[in-house]
């Protein structure tokens, strides 16, 4: 049920190196052994393999963060946009604003590869598990839509927002919630006990601040933004905080169903297969 690795450097090791899923040799091994191996180590130190496996698991963990977050946010935004056009006499958000939202959102994800990874994740082999991404999309996405519709209600019935103010308010709320949720989704544990990397934390917070500042910047008229009232930022802070708490609750429920069966984001290997 696991991937078989074989380490050798002699002529007699060549058949085993060729048969193993991962054949490992060294640069000063005989030619036939090096040719049969998948990996050639620069020195006779098996600690290099250990570090390589850990780095691979860290990279895999960070790769998994983006689709888990992106699919849930996009799924929620799809419902919000489709629902809003049913009762609004104007577009929920202008095309240029959607492009700016996506640009800032993607810019915040550039530093995900630098993020720290929990020891619980790197301690065991991991596999691509589409079921976890699907669950995040199905269950976390609607939570995002709930807060989008709450924002619609506040903008229309509390602030009596015309189209430009509505566009601006939803832009800021959407960017803040879908960007800051990374701090929750990036770890299977408690987000306050799992420290993100400094580049990721700084970039994420900076992008949210840029989004909040855009309506007051010289770029606002070109993007169709107008200044937001102070009361909206009070609502934004409360909505974002409760949204993150609710996503954490949903995340715990989703991952809790897998507790005792396999680590988060790990699917069981098929017969005769596994991973390092």
Long-range contacts (C-beta under 8 A, 24 or more apart in sequence): 1-269, 1-271, 1-272, 1-273, 1-274, 2-125, 2-269, 2-274, 2-275, 3-273, 3-274, 3-275, 3-276, 5-49, 5-276, 7-46, 8-33, 8-37, 9-33, 22-276, 24-49, 53-276, 54-122, 56-276, 57-117, 57-121, 57-122, 57-125, 57-126, 58-117, 58-122, 59-113, 60-126, 61-117, 61-118, 61-121, 61-122, 61-126, 61-265, 62-112, 62-113, 62-115, 62-117, 64-128, 64-132, 64-133, 64-265, 65-112, 65-115, 65-182, 65-185, 65-186, 66-109, 66-112, 67-133, 68-132, 68-133, 68-136, 68-185, 69-109, 69-136, 69-178, 69-181, 69-182, 69-185, 69-186, 70-109, 71-133, 71-136, 71-137, 71-141, 72-136, 72-137, 72-140, 72-141, 72-144, 72-181, 72-185, 73-105, 73-141, 73-144, 73-178, 73-181, 74-141, 75-137, 75-138, 75-141, 75-142, 75-144, 76-140, 76-141, 76-142, 76-143, 76-144, 76-145, 76-148, 76-178, 77-144, 77-145, 77-148, 77-174, 77-178, 79-141, 79-142, 79-145, 80-144, 80-145, 80-148, 80-149, 80-174, 83-145, 83-149, 84-148, 84-152, 88-166, 90-163, 90-166, 91-163, 91-167, 92-152, 92-166, 92-167, 92-170, 93-167, 93-170, 93-171, 93-174, 94-167, 94-223, 94-224, 96-222, 96-223, 96-224, 97-167, 97-171, 97-223, 97-224, 97-225, 100-171, 100-214, 100-223, 101-171, 101-174, 101-175, 101-211, 104-175, 104-179, 104-207, 104-210, 104-211, 105-175, 105-178, 105-179, 105-207, 107-203, 107-207, 108-179, 108-182, 108-203, 108-204, 108-207, 108-208, 109-182, 110-203, 111-197, 111-199, 111-200, 111-203, 111-204, 112-182, 112-186, 112-200, 114-197, 114-199, 114-200, 115-186, 115-196, 115-197, 115-200, 116-194, 116-195, 116-196, 116-197, 118-187, 118-188, 118-189, 118-194, 120-188, 120-189, 120-263, 121-188, 121-263, 121-264, 121-265, 124-263, 124-266, 125-266, 125-269, 125-274, 125-275, 125-276, 126-263, 126-265, 126-266, 126-275, 127-266, 127-267, 127-268, 127-269, 127-275, 128-267, 129-265, 129-266, 129-267, 131-267, 132-254, 132-258, 132-264, 132-265, 135-254, 136-185, 136-251, 136-254, 139-250, 139-253, 139-254, 140-181, 140-185, 140-247, 140-250, 140-251, 143-243, 143-246, 143-247, 143-250, 144-177, 144-178, 144-181, 144-243, 147-173, 147-177, 147-239, 147-243, 148-173, 148-174, 150-239, 151-235, 151-239, 154-232, 154-235, 155-232, 158-231, 158-235, 159-229, 159-231, 159-232, 164-224, 164-225, 164-226, 165-226, 165-228, 167-224, 167-225, 168-215, 168-224, 168-225, 168-226, 168-227, 168-228, 169-228, 169-232, 171-211, 171-214, 171-225, 172-211, 172-212, 172-215, 172-228, 172-232, 172-236, 173-236, 173-239, 173-240, 175-207, 175-208, 175-211, 176-208, 176-211, 176-212, 176-236, 176-240, 177-239, 177-240, 177-243, 177-244, 179-204, 179-207, 179-208, 179-211, 180-204, 180-208, 180-240, 180-244, 181-243, 181-244, 181-247, 183-244, 184-244, 184-247, 184-248, 184-251, 185-247, 185-251, 188-251, 188-255, 188-263, 188-264, 188-265, 191-244, 191-248
